[in-house]
Amino acid sequence: MRTISSAVGVRLYHLDDALEGGAATTLFYGPLGEALAIAAQQPEEVQAGLYIATENDVVAYLDLDE
């Protein structure tokens, strides 16, 4: 992921691969800082399926949290 500020607009979504074909559920659209705070509040099993999408990249939340 490119270096970005906490104010950049992102999409936080959960990718559920348990359903046939998978399903992406958007949890939040807005600043990266808020998206990270919302992601941190989710249960561990949900965090494993969270992704953050910017205009140019998609990264797993847990890869950012390390």
HELIX and SHEET records of a PDB file:
HELIX    1   1 LEU A   32  ALA A   40  1                                   9    
HELIX    2   2 GLU A   44  GLN A   47  1                                   4    
HELIX    3   3 TYR A   61  ASP A   65  1                                   5    
SHEET    1   A 4 ALA A  23  PRO A  31  0                                        
SHEET    2   A 4 GLY A   9  ASP A  16 -1                                        
SHEET    3   A 4 LEU A  50  ALA A  53 -1                                        
SHEET    4   A 4 VAL A  58  ALA A  60 -1                                        
END                                                                             
